Amino acid sequence: MALGGRFTDYAKYVVSGWLQGRIGFFQVDKPQVRKEVDTTNGDVIYIGESQLNASVSDSTWKIKRITISGSLITTEWADGDTLYDNTWDDRVSLSYS
C-alpha cells in the first residue's frame, strides 16, 4: 500500500512537471485588446475597450462610466449595454444606464 501511494505521488509529480513545462502548448491566446481610461473629471471615470488596432473614432468600443458621489459608486454602460458599438471620442455625450 505504501509503495502504491508513493508511486501515485511520483506519477502526479511527473505529470505536473510535464504539464508545467508545456503549458504554453495548452494556452489559448487572448484576443489583443485596446483599453482607454479617461479620468479628466475626478468624479467620473470612463473606461473603453476595443480591438487592439481600433481608432478612437471607430464605432467598435464598449464604454463604461463610473461615477463617484460621496461613498456611492455607480457603474453604467454606454447605451445601457456591453456591445462594441460606440465611439470612444463620443464617450462624454453618450447615454448611459
C-alpha positions as a Markdown table, in Angstrom:
| # | Residue | x | y | z |
|---|---|---|---|---|
| 1 | Met | 0.0 | 0.0 | 0.0 |
| 2 | Ala | 2.8 | 2.4 | 0.8 |
| 3 | Leu | 4.5 | 1.7 | -2.4 |
| 4 | Gly | 1.3 | 2.4 | -4.3 |
| 5 | Gly | 0.9 | 5.7 | -2.5 |
| 6 | Arg | 4.5 | 6.8 | -3.3 |
| 7 | Phe | 4.0 | 5.7 | -7.0 |
| 8 | Thr | 0.8 | 7.8 | -7.2 |
| 9 | Asp | 2.6 | 10.8 | -5.7 |
| 10 | Tyr | 5.5 | 10.3 | -8.1 |
| 11 | Ala | 3.2 | 10.0 | -11.1 |
| 12 | Lys | 1.4 | 13.2 | -10.1 |
| 13 | Tyr | 4.8 | 14.9 | -9.7 |
| 14 | Val | 5.9 | 13.8 | -13.2 |
| 15 | Val | 2.6 | 14.7 | -14.9 |
| 16 | Ser | 2.6 | 18.1 | -13.1 |
| 17 | Gly | 6.1 | 18.9 | -14.2 |
| 18 | Trp | 5.4 | 17.8 | -17.7 |
| 19 | Leu | 2.3 | 20.0 | -17.9 |
| 20 | Gln | 4.1 | 23.0 | -16.4 |
| 21 | Gly | 6.9 | 22.6 | -19.0 |
| 22 | Arg | 4.4 | 22.5 | -21.8 |
| 23 | Ile | 1.7 | 24.9 | -20.5 |
| 24 | Gly | 2.3 | 27.2 | -23.4 |
| 25 | Phe | 1.1 | 24.5 | -25.7 |
| 26 | Phe | -2.3 | 24.3 | -23.9 |
| 27 | Gln | -2.9 | 28.0 | -23.6 |
| 28 | Val | -5.2 | 29.8 | -25.9 |
| 29 | Asp | -4.1 | 33.3 | -27.0 |
| 30 | Lys | -6.3 | 36.0 | -25.6 |
| 31 | Pro | -7.5 | 38.4 | -28.2 |
| 32 | Gln | -5.5 | 41.6 | -28.1 |
| 33 | Val | -7.5 | 44.5 | -26.7 |
| 34 | Arg | -7.0 | 48.2 | -26.6 |
| 35 | Lys | -8.1 | 50.0 | -23.5 |
| 36 | Glu | -8.6 | 53.7 | -22.8 |
| 37 | Val | -9.2 | 55.4 | -19.5 |
| 38 | Asp | -10.4 | 59.0 | -19.1 |
| 39 | Thr | -10.1 | 60.5 | -15.6 |
| 40 | Thr | -10.2 | 64.2 | -16.5 |
| 41 | Asn | -13.2 | 64.7 | -14.3 |
| 42 | Gly | -12.3 | 63.4 | -10.8 |
| 43 | Asp | -15.9 | 62.2 | -10.1 |
| 44 | Val | -16.4 | 60.4 | -13.4 |
| 45 | Ile | -14.2 | 57.8 | -15.0 |
| 46 | Tyr | -14.7 | 56.4 | -18.5 |
| 47 | Ile | -13.2 | 53.0 | -19.4 |
| 48 | Gly | -13.3 | 51.9 | -23.0 |
| 49 | Glu | -12.3 | 48.6 | -24.6 |
| 50 | Ser | -12.0 | 47.7 | -28.3 |
| 51 | Gln | -9.8 | 45.8 | -30.7 |
| 52 | Leu | -6.1 | 46.5 | -30.5 |
| 53 | Asn | -5.9 | 48.3 | -33.8 |
| 54 | Ala | -9.1 | 50.4 | -33.3 |
| 55 | Ser | -9.1 | 54.1 | -33.7 |
| 56 | Val | -10.8 | 56.3 | -31.1 |
| 57 | Ser | -13.2 | 57.4 | -33.8 |
| 58 | Asp | -14.3 | 53.8 | -34.8 |
| 59 | Ser | -17.7 | 52.6 | -33.6 |
| 60 | Thr | -16.1 | 49.5 | -32.1 |
| 61 | Trp | -15.9 | 50.4 | -28.4 |
| 62 | Lys | -17.7 | 49.2 | -25.3 |
| 63 | Ile | -17.6 | 52.0 | -22.8 |
| 64 | Lys | -18.2 | 52.0 | -19.0 |
| 65 | Arg | -18.8 | 55.1 | -16.9 |
| 66 | Ile | -18.1 | 55.1 | -13.2 |
| 67 | Thr | -19.5 | 57.9 | -11.2 |
| 68 | Ile | -18.4 | 58.6 | -7.7 |
| 69 | Ser | -20.6 | 60.7 | -5.4 |
| 70 | Gly | -19.5 | 60.6 | -1.8 |
| 71 | Ser | -19.5 | 57.0 | -0.8 |
| 72 | Leu | -21.8 | 55.9 | -3.7 |
| 73 | Ile | -20.1 | 54.4 | -6.8 |
| 74 | Thr | -22.3 | 53.9 | -9.8 |
| 75 | Thr | -21.3 | 51.8 | -12.9 |
| 76 | Glu | -23.2 | 52.4 | -16.1 |
| 77 | Trp | -22.7 | 51.3 | -19.7 |
| 78 | Ala | -23.0 | 53.4 | -22.9 |
| 79 | Asp | -26.4 | 52.7 | -24.5 |
| 80 | Gly | -27.1 | 50.5 | -21.4 |
| 81 | Asp | -25.3 | 47.5 | -22.9 |
| 82 | Thr | -21.8 | 46.0 | -23.3 |
| 83 | Leu | -21.9 | 45.9 | -27.1 |
| 84 | Tyr | -18.8 | 47.0 | -29.0 |
| 85 | Asp | -20.7 | 49.7 | -31.0 |
| 86 | Asn | -19.8 | 53.0 | -29.5 |
| 87 | Thr | -17.1 | 55.6 | -30.4 |
| 88 | Trp | -14.5 | 56.5 | -27.7 |
| 89 | Asp | -14.4 | 60.1 | -28.9 |
| 90 | Asp | -18.1 | 60.4 | -28.1 |
| 91 | Arg | -17.9 | 58.9 | -24.6 |
| 92 | Val | -19.0 | 62.1 | -22.7 |
| 93 | Ser | -22.1 | 62.7 | -24.9 |
| 94 | Leu | -23.3 | 59.1 | -24.9 |
| 95 | Ser | -26.4 | 57.9 | -23.0 |
| 96 | Tyr | -25.6 | 55.7 | -20.0 |
| 97 | Ser | -27.7 | 53.3 | -17.9 |
